[in-house]
């Protein structure tokens, strides 16, 4: 008879098994990664290109080009593209980040053949029409004006500027005047250089078995723009040094303060990455973390505080972030420093360490439940140039990590003196 008073037995997680993708090399140089799962008749196609902020010759070009990719092509208007996507109940959008631009299509598997010509045309022949360009520039500029009134945005912007330098893609603030001067000709030139099929990684996941050949044929015919110059070049390498100490950013009328603390961090390819990620979890990576218990639960200074590792292709960072009342900013910084020093000076007890390990591995397992989540993990490994068995070693090293391991890493990487602190607002 089932005893409902006793929980079912549990076993420790020993491995994460991701599906092995099939990789095809298309005639135009693109790579097609296939992750098949026919549990649901849906699929996702992602086209990833090195066409982010790091490749743009002028500030704002990458974001603007990505947003306008679906706003008109050689044979379709923005309205026609939107109507066609809506007719098939699909979703098609493109966004640019620090390192890459990603075009993403979600649709029922049976509709993919009908949508592939549209995808190919959007990638190959965007027209960047003047009316849509003008509207998009206004929309983005207005959105940025609203964002720059927020202490959280200003703190993050200044944190990145200080950490990477304002002459780099990662640290360059948004410049509305420069952005307003971008022309359709500049967008076309950037597209021709950066949206080259030979540099594309295509990730097709879901119920793909019957459609892989069609994708390979359609996107294999995608050709570089006629007259394209050499591929877009990345920014110069980032400087090794970064400032530490406190930077205050006044925000007129703000009684709230946003705090960003952090530093440059070892790349995810480093051998000790699993232990470093576990250390950050202990500090502020989940609801029961040290920072949450102290600054939210005990002191009541904030609704939430988080520590996270942010990977980029050229630099990885540790960021501790929270929003507090302005008169609590100094006390909050002191408590963060206190928790950093505790991790350096005191060993974690086994109960806390076991809790964080279980949370970390349980969350990782939960993030591989669907084929799209599995594809996300595989894409992460591919684009971050990690070893194929990255997640296997992540599980193994997380399980084996000791309190002494984490303390040694805290002493190396979590000294308050080595952190940059930016406080925006709270000056009224």
C-alpha positions as CSV (number, residue, x, y, z in Angstrom):
1,X,0.0,0.0,0.0
2,X,1.3,3.5,-0.9
3,X,2.4,5.4,2.2
4,X,1.7,9.1,1.4
5,X,3.5,10.3,4.5
6,X,6.9,9.2,3.1
7,X,8.4,10.9,0.1
8,X,9.5,8.7,-2.8
9,X,13.2,7.7,-2.9
10,X,15.5,9.9,-4.8
11,X,18.8,9.3,-6.6
12,X,21.6,11.8,-7.2
13,X,21.9,13.1,-10.8
14,X,25.0,11.4,-12.3
15,X,24.8,12.6,-15.9
16,X,22.9,14.9,-18.3
17,X,22.4,13.2,-21.7
18,X,21.7,15.5,-24.6
19,X,20.8,14.1,-28.0
20,X,23.6,13.8,-30.5
21,X,22.9,16.2,-33.4
22,X,23.4,15.5,-37.1
23,X,25.5,18.2,-38.7
24,X,25.3,18.9,-42.4
25,X,27.6,21.2,-44.4
26,X,25.6,23.1,-47.0
27,X,26.9,24.1,-50.4
28,X,27.1,27.8,-49.4
29,X,29.3,27.0,-46.4
30,X,26.5,27.2,-43.7
31,X,26.3,24.4,-41.1
32,X,22.9,22.8,-40.4
33,X,22.6,21.2,-37.0
34,X,19.6,18.8,-36.7
35,X,18.1,17.8,-33.3
36,X,15.1,15.5,-33.9
37,X,12.2,14.8,-31.6
38,X,8.8,14.0,-32.9
39,X,6.9,14.2,-29.6
40,X,5.1,17.2,-30.9
41,X,4.5,18.3,-34.5
42,X,6.3,21.6,-34.1
43,X,9.8,22.8,-34.9
44,X,12.2,25.7,-34.4
45,X,14.6,27.0,-36.9
46,X,17.3,29.4,-35.8
47,X,19.9,31.1,-38.0
48,X,22.8,32.5,-36.0
49,X,25.3,34.8,-37.6
50,X,28.3,36.9,-36.3
51,X,26.3,40.1,-36.9
52,X,26.1,41.6,-33.4
53,X,27.4,44.8,-31.8
54,X,31.0,43.5,-31.9
55,X,30.9,43.4,-35.7
56,X,29.1,46.7,-36.4
57,X,31.1,49.6,-37.9
58,X,28.8,52.2,-36.5
59,X,26.8,52.2,-33.2
60,X,23.3,50.8,-33.5
61,X,23.8,49.2,-36.9
62,X,23.5,45.6,-35.7
63,X,20.3,46.1,-33.8
64,X,18.7,48.1,-36.5
65,X,19.6,45.6,-39.2
66,X,18.2,42.7,-37.2
67,X,14.9,44.5,-36.4
68,X,14.5,45.5,-40.1
69,X,15.2,42.1,-41.5
70,X,11.5,41.3,-41.5
71,X,10.3,44.7,-42.5
72,X,10.6,44.3,-46.3
73,X,12.4,42.3,-48.9
74,X,12.9,42.3,-52.6
75,X,9.4,41.0,-53.3
76,X,7.5,41.4,-50.0
77,X,6.4,44.4,-48.0
78,X,6.5,44.4,-44.2
79,X,2.7,43.9,-44.2
80,X,3.0,40.9,-46.6
81,X,5.6,39.3,-44.4
82,X,3.6,39.8,-41.3
83,X,0.4,38.5,-42.9
84,X,2.2,35.4,-44.3
85,X,3.7,34.5,-40.9
86,X,0.3,35.1,-39.2
87,X,-1.5,33.0,-41.8
88,X,0.5,29.9,-40.8
89,X,0.3,30.6,-37.1
90,X,4.1,31.0,-37.0
91,X,6.5,33.4,-35.3
92,X,9.4,35.0,-37.1
93,X,11.8,37.6,-35.5
94,X,15.4,38.6,-35.5
95,X,17.4,40.1,-32.6
96,X,21.1,41.2,-32.3
97,X,23.2,40.8,-29.2
98,X,26.7,41.6,-28.3
99,X,28.3,38.9,-30.5
100,X,25.6,37.6,-32.9
101,X,22.3,38.1,-34.6
102,X,19.7,35.3,-34.4
103,X,16.7,34.8,-36.7
104,X,14.1,32.5,-35.1
105,X,11.2,30.8,-36.7
106,X,8.6,28.7,-34.7
107,X,5.9,26.9,-36.7
108,X,4.0,23.7,-37.0
109,X,6.2,21.2,-38.8
110,X,3.8,20.8,-41.8
111,X,4.0,24.5,-42.5
112,X,7.8,24.7,-42.8
113,X,8.0,24.0,-46.6
114,X,5.6,26.9,-47.2
115,X,7.6,29.3,-45.0
116,X,11.1,28.4,-46.1
117,X,11.0,30.7,-49.2
118,X,10.1,33.6,-46.9
119,X,12.9,32.8,-44.5
120,X,15.4,32.5,-47.4
121,X,14.3,35.9,-48.8
122,X,14.4,37.6,-45.4
123,X,18.0,36.5,-44.9
124,X,19.2,37.2,-48.5
125,X,17.4,40.2,-49.8
126,X,16.1,42.6,-47.1
127,X,15.3,45.9,-48.7
128,X,15.6,48.2,-45.6
129,X,12.8,50.5,-46.9
130,X,13.0,54.1,-45.9
131,X,9.6,54.4,-44.2
132,X,10.2,51.4,-42.0
133,X,13.8,52.5,-41.3
134,X,12.5,55.9,-40.1
135,X,9.8,54.3,-38.0
136,X,12.2,51.8,-36.4
137,X,14.8,54.4,-35.6
138,X,12.1,56.5,-33.9
139,X,10.7,53.5,-32.0
140,X,14.1,52.4,-30.7
141,X,15.2,55.9,-29.8
142,X,12.0,56.5,-27.9
143,X,12.4,53.2,-26.1
144,X,15.9,54.0,-25.1
145,X,14.9,57.4,-23.8
146,X,12.4,55.6,-21.5
147,X,15.0,53.0,-20.5
148,X,17.6,55.7,-19.6
149,X,15.2,57.2,-17.1
150,X,15.5,53.9,-15.1
151,X,18.2,53.5,-12.5
152,X,18.6,49.8,-13.4
153,X,19.4,50.6,-17.0
154,X,21.8,53.4,-16.1
155,X,23.6,51.2,-13.6
156,X,24.1,48.4,-16.1
157,X,25.1,50.8,-18.9
158,X,27.7,52.5,-16.7
159,X,28.9,49.1,-15.3
160,X,29.6,47.8,-18.8
161,X,31.2,51.1,-19.9
162,X,33.6,51.0,-16.9
163,X,34.4,47.3,-17.2
164,X,35.1,47.2,-20.9
165,X,35.7,50.7,-22.0
166,X,33.4,53.0,-24.0
167,X,35.3,52.4,-27.2
168,X,34.4,48.7,-27.3
169,X,31.2,47.1,-28.4
170,X,30.5,45.6,-25.0
171,X,31.0,49.0,-23.2
172,X,29.8,51.5,-25.7
173,X,26.7,53.4,-24.5
174,X,23.8,54.1,-26.8
175,X,24.3,57.4,-28.8
176,X,21.0,58.7,-30.1
177,X,22.6,61.3,-32.3
178,X,24.9,58.8,-34.0
179,X,22.0,56.3,-34.3
180,X,19.8,58.8,-36.0
181,X,22.3,59.3,-38.7
182,X,22.3,55.6,-39.9
183,X,21.3,55.3,-43.5
184,X,19.8,52.5,-45.6
185,X,23.0,52.3,-47.6
186,X,25.0,51.6,-44.4
187,X,22.5,48.9,-43.4
188,X,22.8,47.3,-46.8
189,X,26.6,47.3,-46.6
190,X,26.5,45.8,-43.1
191,X,24.1,43.2,-44.2
192,X,26.2,42.2,-47.2
193,X,29.3,41.8,-45.0
194,X,27.8,40.3,-41.8
195,X,24.9,38.2,-43.1
196,X,27.1,35.9,-45.2
197,X,25.8,32.3,-45.4
198,X,29.3,30.8,-45.1
199,X,29.4,32.2,-41.5
200,X,25.9,30.9,-40.5
201,X,25.0,28.2,-38.0
202,X,21.6,26.8,-38.6
203,X,19.8,25.0,-35.7
204,X,16.7,23.0,-36.7
205,X,15.0,21.2,-33.7
206,X,11.7,19.4,-33.2
207,X,9.8,17.2,-35.6
208,X,12.5,17.6,-38.3
209,X,12.8,14.2,-39.9
210,X,10.6,14.9,-42.9
211,X,11.8,18.4,-43.4
212,X,15.6,18.4,-43.0
213,X,16.2,17.9,-46.7
214,X,13.9,20.8,-47.6
215,X,15.8,23.1,-45.2
216,X,19.1,22.0,-46.5
217,X,18.0,22.7,-50.1
218,X,16.3,26.0,-49.5
219,X,19.0,27.6,-47.2
220,X,21.8,25.9,-49.2
221,X,20.7,28.1,-52.1
222,X,21.1,31.3,-50.0
223,X,24.0,33.2,-51.6
224,X,26.1,36.1,-50.5
225,X,24.9,39.6,-51.5
226,X,26.3,40.5,-54.9
227,X,29.3,42.9,-54.6
228,X,29.7,42.2,-50.9
229,X,33.0,43.3,-49.5
230,X,35.1,41.3,-47.0
231,X,33.3,40.0,-44.0
232,X,32.7,42.3,-41.0
233,X,35.6,42.5,-38.6
234,X,35.3,42.3,-34.9
235,X,36.5,45.0,-32.5
236,X,40.0,45.0,-31.1
237,X,40.6,42.7,-28.1
238,X,39.5,44.1,-24.8
239,X,42.0,45.5,-22.4
240,X,43.0,43.2,-19.5
241,X,42.7,45.8,-16.8
242,X,39.4,47.2,-15.5
243,X,38.7,49.8,-12.8
244,X,37.6,48.9,-9.3
245,X,36.0,50.9,-6.5
246,X,32.8,52.9,-6.5
247,X,31.2,54.9,-9.4
248,X,28.1,57.0,-8.7
249,X,25.7,57.8,-11.5
250,X,23.2,60.6,-10.6
251,X,19.7,60.1,-11.9
252,X,17.5,63.1,-11.5
253,X,14.4,62.7,-9.4
254,X,15.2,59.1,-8.3
255,X,14.8,58.0,-4.8
256,X,15.7,54.4,-5.8
257,X,19.3,53.2,-6.2
258,X,20.4,50.4,-8.5
259,X,23.6,48.6,-7.6
260,X,25.8,46.6,-10.0
261,X,28.9,45.0,-8.6
262,X,31.2,42.6,-10.4
263,X,34.4,41.9,-12.3
264,X,35.8,40.2,-15.3
265,X,35.5,36.4,-14.8
266,X,37.1,33.2,-16.1
267,X,35.7,32.0,-19.4
268,X,33.3,29.1,-19.4
269,X,36.0,27.0,-21.1
270,X,38.2,27.1,-18.0
271,X,38.6,23.8,-16.1
272,X,37.2,25.1,-12.9
273,X,34.0,26.5,-14.4
274,X,31.6,24.0,-12.7
275,X,33.0,24.9,-9.2
276,X,32.9,28.6,-10.1
277,X,29.3,28.4,-11.2
278,X,28.4,26.6,-8.0
279,X,30.2,29.3,-5.9
280,X,28.1,32.0,-7.6
281,X,24.9,30.0,-6.9
282,X,25.8,29.9,-3.3
283,X,26.4,33.7,-3.3
284,X,23.3,34.8,-5.1
285,X,22.1,32.4,-7.8
286,X,18.9,31.1,-6.3
287,X,16.1,32.1,-3.8
288,X,17.9,30.5,-0.8
289,X,21.3,32.1,-1.6
290,X,23.4,34.0,0.9
291,X,22.6,37.4,-0.6
292,X,18.8,36.7,-0.6
293,X,18.8,35.5,2.9
294,X,20.7,38.4,4.2
295,X,19.6,41.4,2.2
296,X,16.0,40.5,1.4
297,X,14.9,38.1,4.1
298,X,16.9,39.5,7.1
299,X,17.4,43.2,6.3
300,X,14.4,43.8,4.0
301,X,16.4,46.1,1.8
302,X,15.2,44.7,-1.5
303,X,12.7,42.4,-3.2
304,X,15.4,40.6,-4.9
305,X,19.2,40.4,-5.4
306,X,21.1,38.2,-7.8
307,X,24.6,37.1,-8.7
308,X,25.1,35.7,-12.1
309,X,27.8,34.9,-14.7
310,X,27.4,36.6,-18.1
311,X,29.3,34.9,-20.9
312,X,30.3,36.8,-24.0
313,X,32.6,35.6,-26.8
314,X,35.5,37.9,-25.8
315,X,34.8,38.3,-22.1
316,X,32.9,36.7,-19.2
317,X,31.7,38.7,-16.2
318,X,30.4,38.3,-12.7
319,X,27.5,40.6,-12.0
320,X,25.7,41.2,-8.7
321,X,22.6,43.3,-9.1
322,X,19.8,44.7,-7.0
323,X,17.5,47.7,-6.6
324,X,17.0,49.4,-3.2
325,X,15.9,52.6,-1.6
326,X,18.5,55.2,-2.0
327,X,19.1,55.5,1.7
328,X,19.9,51.8,1.9
329,X,22.5,51.7,-0.9
330,X,25.6,52.1,1.4
331,X,24.3,49.5,3.8
332,X,23.5,47.1,1.0
333,X,27.0,47.4,-0.4
334,X,28.4,46.7,3.0
335,X,26.3,43.5,3.4
336,X,27.4,42.3,0.0
337,X,31.0,42.8,1.0
338,X,30.3,40.9,4.2
339,X,28.9,37.9,2.3
340,X,31.9,37.9,0.0
341,X,34.2,37.9,3.0
342,X,32.3,35.1,4.7
343,X,32.8,32.9,1.6
344,X,36.5,33.6,1.8
345,X,36.9,33.0,5.5
346,X,34.3,30.3,6.5
347,X,33.8,26.9,5.0
348,X,30.2,26.1,3.9
349,X,28.6,23.5,6.0
350,X,27.7,20.2,4.2
351,X,24.0,20.8,4.5
352,X,24.1,24.1,2.6
353,X,26.6,22.7,0.0
354,X,24.3,19.7,-0.6
355,X,21.3,21.9,-1.0
356,X,23.0,24.1,-3.6
357,X,24.3,21.1,-5.5
358,X,20.8,19.6,-5.6
359,X,19.3,22.8,-6.7
360,X,21.9,23.4,-9.4
361,X,21.6,19.9,-10.9
362,X,17.9,19.8,-10.6
363,X,17.5,23.1,-12.4
364,X,19.9,21.9,-15.1
365,X,17.9,18.7,-15.5
366,X,14.6,20.7,-15.7
367,X,16.2,22.9,-18.5
368,X,16.6,19.8,-20.7
369,X,13.0,18.6,-20.6
370,X,12.0,19.6,-24.2
371,X,13.8,19.4,-27.5
372,X,14.0,23.2,-27.7
373,X,15.7,23.3,-24.3
374,X,18.1,20.6,-25.4
375,X,18.8,22.5,-28.6
376,X,19.5,25.6,-26.4
377,X,22.1,23.7,-24.5
378,X,23.7,22.3,-27.6
379,X,23.7,25.8,-29.2
380,X,25.4,27.2,-26.1
381,X,28.2,24.6,-26.3
382,X,28.6,25.3,-30.1
383,X,28.6,29.0,-30.0
384,X,30.7,29.3,-26.8
385,X,33.3,26.9,-28.3
386,X,33.0,24.5,-25.4
387,X,34.1,20.9,-25.3
388,X,31.3,18.6,-26.6
389,X,31.1,16.8,-23.2
390,X,30.8,20.2,-21.3
391,X,27.5,19.2,-19.5
392,X,28.8,15.8,-18.6
393,X,31.8,17.3,-16.8
394,X,29.6,20.1,-15.3
395,X,27.5,17.4,-13.5
396,X,30.6,15.4,-12.5
397,X,32.5,18.3,-11.1
398,X,29.5,19.8,-9.4
399,X,28.9,16.6,-7.5
400,X,32.5,16.3,-6.5
401,X,33.0,19.9,-5.4
402,X,34.0,20.4,-1.8
403,X,33.6,23.3,0.6
404,X,37.4,23.7,0.5
405,X,37.3,24.0,-3.3
406,X,34.7,26.8,-3.1
407,X,36.5,28.6,-0.4
408,X,39.8,28.6,-2.4
409,X,38.0,30.0,-5.4
410,X,36.3,32.7,-3.3
411,X,39.7,33.8,-2.0
412,X,40.9,34.1,-5.6
413,X,37.9,35.7,-7.3
414,X,35.6,37.2,-4.7
415,X,37.7,39.8,-2.9
416,X,35.6,43.0,-2.5
417,X,38.7,45.0,-3.4
418,X,38.7,43.5,-6.8
419,X,35.1,44.4,-7.7
420,X,33.8,47.4,-9.6
421,X,30.7,48.9,-8.0
422,X,28.3,51.2,-9.8
423,X,25.4,52.9,-7.9
424,X,22.8,54.7,-10.1
425,X,20.2,57.0,-8.5
426,X,19.3,57.4,-4.9
427,X,20.8,60.9,-5.0
428,X,17.6,62.9,-4.2
